[in-house]
Each structure stands twice: as C-alpha cells, then as structure tokens.
Amino acid sequence: MEKDFEVIKDGSVLTVVLGEELTRINAPALMDEVTSYKDQDVGKVVFDATKLTFLSSSGVRVIIFCKKYLSTSSNIVFLNCNDKILDVLDIVGIRPFITFEKR
C-alpha cells in the first residue's frame, strides 16, 4: 500500500504533505505516523492539501486527533485547500477550528 503522504518535523512544526486522497486505505498509516509525534512538543500541525481531492471520514479522524491530542497549542493549518475539501470540513463541523492559508 502506498502511503500517499509525507510527514516532516521541523522544530515544533509538523507538516503533513498529503497526496490526492486521504481514505480508509492510507489514513491508518498516517494516524500511526502522527501518533509517534504525540510527546514531541508539536506546536503546530500543517496539512499541505495542495494535491488533495478526496477526504474520507477516516481522514477527518486523523485531523481531529491532531487537533485534540497532538498540537500543544491546538494550531491546525491547511494549506491550499480546495472548495470540495472545505465543504467536507464544513459538513463535519471542524472547519471553524482550522486555519486556512494559500501559498
């Protein structure tokens, strides 16, 4: 199974570069990887969603985990998020808790 994501830690910032889809197939691997950073003083989690076109409920679960348990300041940022993904985050009710940026 291809991961379709990359996780990079630089100081207190954890960046998750997402591929085209975050689904029940690859979300468990991402959850395992981000969980390994739980006690490593993560101040901000940045999801680079430049390529992301599909987000399943399993992917949403990873985002909620990061918001609730990983980031010490609960600072979650989504970069370059398309309207379809924004709609999903609206529907599940977590959009107000995420910062969105374009780069």
N, CA, C and O atoms as a GROMACS GRO file, in nm:
protein
  412
    1MET      N    1   0.084  -0.118   0.000
    1MET     CA    2   0.000   0.000   0.000
    1MET      C    3   0.088   0.124   0.000
    1MET      O    4   0.181   0.136   0.081
    2GLU      N    5   0.060   0.214  -0.089
    2GLU     CA    6   0.135   0.339  -0.096
    2GLU      C    7   0.082   0.436   0.010
    2GLU      O    8  -0.038   0.449   0.030
    3LYS      N    9   0.176   0.503   0.077
    3LYS     CA   10   0.137   0.596   0.184
    3LYS      C   11   0.061   0.716   0.130
    3LYS      O   12  -0.039   0.756   0.189
    4ASP      N   13   0.104   0.773   0.022
    4ASP     CA   14   0.042   0.891  -0.039
    4ASP      C   15   0.043   1.012   0.055
    4ASP      O   16  -0.047   1.096   0.051
    5PHE      N   17   0.147   1.020   0.139
    5PHE     CA   18   0.167   1.135   0.225
    5PHE      C   19   0.312   1.136   0.271
    5PHE      O   20   0.383   1.035   0.261
    6GLU      N   21   0.354   1.251   0.322
    6GLU     CA   22   0.488   1.262   0.379
    6GLU      C   23   0.476   1.347   0.505
    6GLU      O   24   0.407   1.449   0.505
    7VAL      N   25   0.543   1.305   0.612
    7VAL     CA   26   0.539   1.378   0.738
    7VAL      C   27   0.680   1.430   0.767
    7VAL      O   28   0.777   1.355   0.766
    8ILE      N   29   0.688   1.561   0.794
    8ILE     CA   30   0.817   1.626   0.819
    8ILE      C   31   0.805   1.709   0.947
    8ILE      O   32   0.713   1.789   0.961
    9LYS      N   33   0.898   1.688   1.039
    9LYS     CA   34   0.900   1.769   1.161
    9LYS      C   35   1.018   1.864   1.154
    9LYS      O   36   1.132   1.823   1.134
   10ASP      N   37   0.988   1.993   1.172
   10ASP     CA   38   1.091   2.096   1.173
   10ASP      C   39   1.068   2.180   1.297
   10ASP      O   40   0.979   2.264   1.300
   11GLY      N   41   1.147   2.158   1.400
   11GLY     CA   42   1.126   2.225   1.527
   11GLY      C   43   0.995   2.179   1.588
   11GLY      O   44   0.975   2.059   1.608
   12SER      N   45   0.907   2.273   1.618
   12SER     CA   46   0.778   2.237   1.677
   12SER      C   47   0.666   2.228   1.574
   12SER      O   48   0.549   2.214   1.610
   13VAL      N   49   0.702   2.237   1.444
   13VAL     CA   50   0.601   2.231   1.337
   13VAL      C   51   0.606   2.094   1.270
   13VAL      O   52   0.711   2.050   1.223
   14LEU      N   53   0.491   2.029   1.267
   14LEU     CA   54   0.478   1.902   1.198
   14LEU      C   55   0.401   1.928   1.069
   14LEU      O   56   0.286   1.972   1.074
   15THR      N   57   0.463   1.903   0.955
   15THR     CA   58   0.399   1.924   0.826
   15THR      C   59   0.362   1.790   0.766
   15THR      O   60   0.445   1.699   0.759
   16VAL      N   61   0.238   1.778   0.724
   16VAL     CA   62   0.188   1.658   0.660
   16VAL      C   63   0.154   1.695   0.516
   16VAL      O   64   0.057   1.766   0.490
   17VAL      N   65   0.236   1.648   0.423
   17VAL     CA   66   0.212   1.674   0.281
   17VAL      C   67   0.124   1.561   0.230
   17VAL      O   68   0.166   1.446   0.222
   18LEU      N   69   0.000   1.596   0.197
   18LEU     CA   70  -0.098   1.495   0.156
   18LEU      C   71  -0.092   1.472   0.006
   18LEU      O   72  -0.061   1.562  -0.072
   19GLY      N   73  -0.124   1.350  -0.033
   19GLY     CA   74  -0.136   1.316  -0.174
   19GLY      C   75  -0.276   1.349  -0.222
   19GLY      O   76  -0.341   1.438  -0.168
   20GLU      N   77  -0.324   1.278  -0.322
   20GLU     CA   78  -0.454   1.307  -0.381
   20GLU      C   79  -0.571   1.264  -0.293
   20GLU      O   80  -0.677   1.328  -0.295
   21GLU      N   81  -0.554   1.157  -0.215
   21GLU     CA   82  -0.665   1.107  -0.135
   21GLU      C   83  -0.618   1.071   0.005
   21GLU      O   84  -0.507   1.021   0.024
   22LEU      N   85  -0.704   1.098   0.103
   22LEU     CA   86  -0.683   1.050   0.239
   22LEU      C   87  -0.807   0.969   0.273
   22LEU      O   88  -0.913   1.024   0.301
   23THR      N   89  -0.792   0.837   0.270
   23THR     CA   90  -0.905   0.744   0.278
   23THR      C   91  -0.882   0.639   0.386
   23THR      O   92  -0.781   0.642   0.456
   24ARG      N   93  -0.975   0.547   0.396
   24ARG     CA   94  -0.962   0.436   0.492
   24ARG      C   95  -0.843   0.347   0.458
   24ARG      O   96  -0.798   0.269   0.542
   25ILE      N   97  -0.792   0.359   0.337
   25ILE     CA   98  -0.676   0.278   0.296
   25ILE      C   99  -0.547   0.334   0.352
   25ILE      O  100  -0.466   0.258   0.404
   26ASN      N  101  -0.525   0.465   0.343
   26ASN     CA  102  -0.398   0.521   0.388
   26ASN      C  103  -0.406   0.602   0.517
   26ASN      O  104  -0.303   0.634   0.576
   27ALA      N  105  -0.527   0.636   0.564
   27ALA     CA  106  -0.541   0.712   0.688
   27ALA      C  107  -0.484   0.639   0.811
   27ALA      O  108  -0.424   0.704   0.896
   28PRO      N  109  -0.502   0.506   0.823
   28PRO     CA  110  -0.443   0.438   0.939
   28PRO      C  111  -0.290   0.451   0.945
   28PRO      O  112  -0.233   0.465   1.053
   29ALA      N  113  -0.225   0.447   0.831
   29ALA     CA  114  -0.079   0.464   0.828
   29ALA      C  115  -0.040   0.606   0.870
   29ALA      O  116   0.058   0.625   0.941
   30LEU      N  117  -0.118   0.704   0.825
   30LEU     CA  118  -0.091   0.842   0.865
   30LEU      C  119  -0.117   0.859   1.015
   30LEU      O  120  -0.040   0.927   1.083
   31MET      N  121  -0.224   0.799   1.065
   31MET     CA  122  -0.253   0.807   1.209
   31MET      C  123  -0.138   0.748   1.290
   31MET      O  124  -0.097   0.806   1.390
   32ASP      N  125  -0.087   0.633   1.247
   32ASP     CA  126   0.027   0.571   1.316
   32ASP      C  127   0.148   0.665   1.316
   32ASP      O  128   0.216   0.679   1.418
   33GLU      N  129   0.172   0.727   1.203
   33GLU     CA  130   0.290   0.813   1.192
   33GLU      C  131   0.275   0.940   1.278
   33GLU      O  132   0.368   0.976   1.349
   34VAL      N  133   0.160   1.006   1.273
   34VAL     CA  134   0.145   1.128   1.352
   34VAL      C  135   0.137   1.097   1.502
   34VAL      O  136   0.178   1.178   1.584
   35THR      N  137   0.084   0.980   1.537
   35THR     CA  138   0.078   0.941   1.678
   35THR      C  139   0.219   0.928   1.736
   35THR      O  140   0.239   0.952   1.855
   36SER      N  141   0.315   0.891   1.654
   36SER     CA  142   0.452   0.878   1.703
   36SER      C  143   0.512   1.013   1.746
   36SER      O  144   0.616   1.016   1.812
   37TYR      N  145   0.447   1.122   1.709
   37TYR     CA  146   0.494   1.256   1.746
   37TYR      C  147   0.418   1.313   1.866
   37TYR      O  148   0.437   1.429   1.902
   38LYS      N  149   0.334   1.234   1.929
   38LYS     CA  150   0.245   1.283   2.035
   38LYS      C  151   0.320   1.350   2.149
   38LYS      O  152   0.273   1.453   2.198
   39ASP      N  153   0.430   1.299   2.194
   39ASP     CA  154   0.503   1.355   2.307
   39ASP      C  155   0.630   1.428   2.263
   39ASP      O  156   0.728   1.430   2.336
   40GLN      N  157   0.627   1.488   2.145
   40GLN     CA  158   0.747   1.552   2.092
   40GLN      C  159   0.729   1.703   2.074
   40GLN      O  160   0.788   1.761   1.982
   41ASP      N  161   0.650   1.766   2.159
   41ASP     CA  162   0.636   1.911   2.161
   41ASP      C  163   0.599   1.970   2.025
   41ASP      O  164   0.668   2.059   1.974
   42VAL      N  165   0.491   1.921   1.969
   42VAL     CA  166   0.440   1.975   1.842
   42VAL      C  167   0.354   2.096   1.874
   42VAL      O  168   0.254   2.084   1.945
   43GLY      N  169   0.391   2.211   1.823
   43GLY     CA  170   0.315   2.334   1.846
   43GLY      C  171   0.216   2.365   1.737
   43GLY      O  172   0.117   2.436   1.759
   44LYS      N  173   0.242   2.312   1.619
   44LYS     CA  174   0.152   2.338   1.506
   44LYS      C  175   0.160   2.221   1.409
   44LYS      O  176   0.267   2.164   1.385
   45VAL      N  177   0.044   2.186   1.355
   45VAL     CA  178   0.037   2.083   1.252
   45VAL      C  179  -0.012   2.150   1.124
   45VAL      O  180  -0.119   2.211   1.122
   46VAL      N  181   0.066   2.138   1.018
   46VAL     CA  182   0.032   2.197   0.889
   46VAL      C  183   0.002   2.084   0.791
   46VAL      O  184   0.088   1.999   0.765
   47PHE      N  185  -0.119   2.083   0.738
   47PHE     CA  186  -0.157   1.987   0.635
   47PHE      C  187  -0.146   2.058   0.500
   47PHE      O  188  -0.221   2.151   0.472
   48ASP      N  189  -0.052   2.014   0.418
   48ASP     CA  190  -0.040   2.069   0.283
   48ASP      C  191  -0.137   1.991   0.195
   48ASP      O  192  -0.110   1.876   0.157
   49ALA      N  193  -0.249   2.054   0.163
   49ALA     CA  194  -0.356   1.989   0.087
   49ALA      C  195  -0.356   2.030  -0.060
   49ALA      O  196  -0.458   2.022  -0.127
   50THR      N  197  -0.242   2.072  -0.109
   50THR     CA  198  -0.231   2.119  -0.248
   50THR      C  199  -0.282   2.015  -0.347
   50THR      O  200  -0.351   2.050  -0.443
   51LYS      N  201  -0.250   1.888  -0.326
   51LYS     CA  202  -0.290   1.781  -0.418
   51LYS      C  203  -0.418   1.711  -0.376
   51LYS      O  204  -0.473   1.633  -0.454
   52LEU      N  205  -0.468   1.736  -0.255
   52LEU     CA  206  -0.580   1.660  -0.200
   52LEU      C  207  -0.710   1.688  -0.275
   52LEU      O  208  -0.752   1.802  -0.289
   53THR      N  209  -0.773   1.578  -0.323
   53THR     CA  210  -0.902   1.590  -0.393
   53THR      C  211  -1.013   1.512  -0.325
   53THR      O  212  -1.131   1.532  -0.356
   54PHE      N  213  -0.977   1.422  -0.231
   54PHE     CA  214  -1.078   1.341  -0.162
   54PHE      C  215  -1.037   1.319  -0.018
   54PHE      O  216  -0.923   1.283   0.011
   55LEU      N  217  -1.132   1.341   0.073
   55LEU     CA  218  -1.109   1.324   0.216
   55LEU      C  219  -1.224   1.241   0.273
   55LEU      O  220  -1.339   1.284   0.271
   56SER      N  221  -1.191   1.122   0.325
   56SER     CA  222  -1.294   1.036   0.383
   56SER      C  223  -1.306   1.062   0.533
   56SER      O  224  -1.230   1.141   0.590
   57SER      N  225  -1.402   0.996   0.595
   57SER     CA  226  -1.420   1.010   0.739
   57SER      C  227  -1.297   0.962   0.815
   57SER      O  228  -1.266   1.014   0.922
   58SER      N  229  -1.227   0.864   0.761
   58SER     CA  230  -1.104   0.817   0.824
   58SER      C  231  -0.997   0.926   0.823
   58SER      O  232  -0.921   0.940   0.918
   59GLY      N  233  -0.993   1.002   0.716
   59GLY     CA  234  -0.900   1.114   0.708
   59GLY      C  235  -0.938   1.225   0.805
   59GLY      O  236  -0.851   1.287   0.867
   60VAL      N  237  -1.067   1.250   0.818
   60VAL     CA  238  -1.116   1.351   0.913
   60VAL      C  239  -1.074   1.312   1.054
   60VAL      O  240  -1.038   1.398   1.135
   61ARG      N  241  -1.081   1.185   1.084
   61ARG     CA  242  -1.041   1.135   1.217
   61ARG      C  243  -0.896   1.171   1.249
   61ARG      O  244  -0.864   1.206   1.362
   62VAL      N  245  -0.809   1.162   1.150
   62VAL     CA  246  -0.668   1.198   1.169
   62VAL      C  247  -0.656   1.347   1.205
   62VAL      O  248  -0.580   1.384   1.294
   63ILE      N  249  -0.732   1.430   1.135
   63ILE     CA  250  -0.729   1.574   1.160
   63ILE      C  251  -0.778   1.604   1.302
   63ILE      O  252  -0.718   1.685   1.373
   64ILE      N  253  -0.887   1.540   1.342
   64ILE     CA  254  -0.941   1.560   1.477
   64ILE      C  255  -0.840   1.515   1.583
   64ILE      O  256  -0.823   1.582   1.684
   65PHE      N  257  -0.775   1.402   1.558
   65PHE     CA  258  -0.672   1.356   1.652
   65PHE      C  259  -0.563   1.461   1.668
   65PHE      O  260  -0.522   1.493   1.780
   66CYS      N  261  -0.517   1.515   1.556
   66CYS     CA  262  -0.411   1.617   1.561
   66CYS      C  263  -0.458   1.740   1.636
   66CYS      O  264  -0.383   1.798   1.714
   67LYS      N  265  -0.582   1.780   1.614
   67LYS     CA  266  -0.637   1.897   1.682
   67LYS      C  267  -0.647   1.874   1.832
   67LYS      O  268  -0.614   1.962   1.912
   68LYS      N  269  -0.692   1.757   1.869
   68LYS     CA  270  -0.722   1.731   2.010
   68LYS      C  271  -0.601   1.684   2.091
   68LYS      O  272  -0.588   1.721   2.208
   69TYR      N  273  -0.513   1.605   2.032
   69TYR     CA  274  -0.410   1.539   2.110
   69TYR      C  275  -0.265   1.572   2.072
   69TYR      O  276  -0.175   1.550   2.153
   70LEU      N  277  -0.243   1.622   1.953
   70LEU     CA  278  -0.105   1.633   1.907
   70LEU      C  279  -0.047   1.773   1.924
   70LEU      O  280   0.062   1.788   1.977
   71SER      N  281  -0.117   1.872   1.880
   71SER     CA  282  -0.064   2.008   1.881
   71SER      C  283  -0.084   2.072   2.018
   71SER      O  284  -0.197   2.086   2.064
   72THR      N  285   0.027   2.110   2.082
   72THR     CA  286   0.017   2.167   2.216
   72THR      C  287  -0.063   2.297   2.217
   72THR      O  288  -0.128   2.329   2.316
   73SER      N  289  -0.058   2.370   2.110
   73SER     CA  290  -0.135   2.494   2.101
   73SER      C  291  -0.265   2.474   2.023
   73SER      O  292  -0.339   2.570   1.999
   74SER      N  293  -0.292   2.352   1.983
   74SER     CA  294  -0.410   2.319   1.904
   74SER      C  295  -0.418   2.401   1.776
   74SER      O  296  -0.527   2.437   1.732
   75ASN      N  297  -0.305   2.431   1.718
   75ASN     CA  298  -0.298   2.511   1.596
   75ASN      C  299  -0.288   2.418   1.476
   75ASN      O  300  -0.182   2.359   1.451
   76ILE      N  301  -0.396   2.406   1.400
   76ILE     CA  302  -0.401   2.323   1.281
   76ILE      C  303  -0.418   2.415   1.160
   76ILE      O  304  -0.510   2.497   1.157
   77VAL      N  305  -0.331   2.400   1.062
   77VAL     CA  306  -0.334   2.484   0.942
   77VAL      C  307  -0.349   2.394   0.819
   77VAL      O  308  -0.282   2.291   0.809
   78PHE      N  309  -0.437   2.433   0.728
   78PHE     CA  310  -0.450   2.366   0.599
   78PHE      C  311  -0.400   2.462   0.492
   78PHE      O  312  -0.447   2.575   0.483
   79LEU      N  313  -0.307   2.415   0.411
   79LEU     CA  314  -0.255   2.495   0.300
   79LEU      C  315  -0.321   2.453   0.170
   79LEU      O  316  -0.336   2.334   0.141
   80ASN      N  317  -0.361   2.552   0.091
   80ASN     CA  318  -0.408   2.530  -0.047
   80ASN      C  319  -0.522   2.429  -0.056
   80ASN      O  320  -0.521   2.340  -0.141
   81CYS      N  321  -0.619   2.444   0.031
   81CYS     CA  322  -0.732   2.351   0.037
   81CYS      C  323  -0.836   2.389  -0.069
   81CYS      O  324  -0.875   2.506  -0.079
   82ASN      N  325  -0.882   2.292  -0.147
   82ASN     CA  326  -0.981   2.323  -0.250
   82ASN      C  327  -1.123   2.328  -0.189
   82ASN      O  328  -1.144   2.286  -0.076
   83ASP      N  329  -1.218   2.380  -0.265
   83ASP     CA  330  -1.354   2.400  -0.216
   83ASP      C  331  -1.422   2.270  -0.177
   83ASP      O  332  -1.501   2.268  -0.082
   84LYS      N  333  -1.395   2.164  -0.247
   84LYS     CA  334  -1.457   2.035  -0.216
   84LYS      C  335  -1.416   1.987  -0.076
   84LYS      O  336  -1.498   1.938   0.000
   85ILE      N  337  -1.288   2.001  -0.044
   85ILE     CA  338  -1.240   1.961   0.088
   85ILE      C  339  -1.294   2.055   0.195
   85ILE      O  340  -1.328   2.011   0.304
   86LEU      N  341  -1.302   2.185   0.164
   86LEU     CA  342  -1.361   2.280   0.259
   86LEU      C  343  -1.505   2.242   0.291
   86LEU      O  344  -1.547   2.253   0.406
   87ASP      N  345  -1.580   2.199   0.190
   87ASP     CA  346  -1.718   2.157   0.212
   87ASP      C  347  -1.726   2.037   0.307
   87ASP      O  348  -1.812   2.033   0.395
   88VAL      N  349  -1.636   1.941   0.290
   88VAL     CA  350  -1.633   1.824   0.379
   88VAL      C  351  -1.606   1.868   0.522
   88VAL      O  352  -1.673   1.823   0.615
   89LEU      N  353  -1.509   1.957   0.539
   89LEU     CA  354  -1.475   2.005   0.674
   89LEU      C  355  -1.589   2.086   0.734
   89LEU      O  356  -1.606   2.086   0.856
   90ASP      N  357  -1.666   2.155   0.651
   90ASP     CA  358  -1.786   2.225   0.698
   90ASP      C  359  -1.891   2.126   0.747
   90ASP      O  360  -1.948   2.142   0.855
   91ILE      N  361  -1.916   2.025   0.666
   91ILE     CA  362  -2.021   1.927   0.697
   91ILE      C  363  -1.993   1.857   0.830
   91ILE      O  364  -2.085   1.835   0.909
   92VAL      N  365  -1.868   1.823   0.855
   92VAL     CA  366  -1.835   1.752   0.979
   92VAL      C  367  -1.818   1.848   1.097
   92VAL      O  368  -1.802   1.804   1.211
   93GLY      N  369  -1.819   1.978   1.070
   93GLY     CA  370  -1.819   2.077   1.176
   93GLY      C  371  -1.684   2.115   1.234
   93GLY      O  372  -1.678   2.176   1.340
   94ILE      N  373  -1.574   2.082   1.165
   94ILE     CA  374  -1.443   2.118   1.221
   94ILE      C  375  -1.376   2.235   1.150
   94ILE      O  376  -1.268   2.278   1.191
   95ARG      N  377  -1.437   2.285   1.047
   95ARG     CA  378  -1.376   2.397   0.973
   95ARG      C  379  -1.346   2.518   1.063
   95ARG      O  380  -1.242   2.580   1.047
   96PRO      N  381  -1.436   2.554   1.158
   96PRO     CA  382  -1.406   2.671   1.242
   96PRO      C  383  -1.280   2.656   1.329
   96PRO      O  384  -1.227   2.756   1.379
   97PHE      N  385  -1.234   2.536   1.347
   97PHE     CA  386  -1.119   2.510   1.434
   97PHE      C  387  -0.988   2.498   1.359
   97PHE      O  388  -0.884   2.464   1.416
   98ILE      N  389  -0.993   2.526   1.228
   98ILE     CA  390  -0.875   2.511   1.143
   98ILE      C  391  -0.846   2.646   1.077
   98ILE      O  392  -0.937   2.719   1.039
   99THR      N  393  -0.718   2.678   1.064
   99THR     CA  394  -0.675   2.797   0.991
   99THR      C  395  -0.647   2.755   0.847
   99THR      O  396  -0.585   2.651   0.824
  100PHE      N  397  -0.691   2.834   0.752
  100PHE     CA  398  -0.669   2.805   0.610
  100PHE      C  399  -0.581   2.911   0.549
  100PHE      O  400  -0.603   3.031   0.568
  101GLU      N  401  -0.481   2.867   0.473
  101GLU     CA  402  -0.388   2.959   0.407
  101GLU      C  403  -0.366   2.914   0.264
  101GLU      O  404  -0.374   2.795   0.233
  102LYS      N  405  -0.338   3.010   0.178
  102LYS     CA  406  -0.300   2.982   0.039
  102LYS      C  407  -0.154   3.022   0.024
  102LYS      O  408  -0.113   3.128   0.070
  103ARG      N  409  -0.077   2.939  -0.041
  103ARG     CA  410   0.065   2.972  -0.068
  103ARG      C  411   0.099   2.935  -0.209
  103ARG      O  412   0.213   2.955  -0.252
   0.00000   0.00000   0.00000
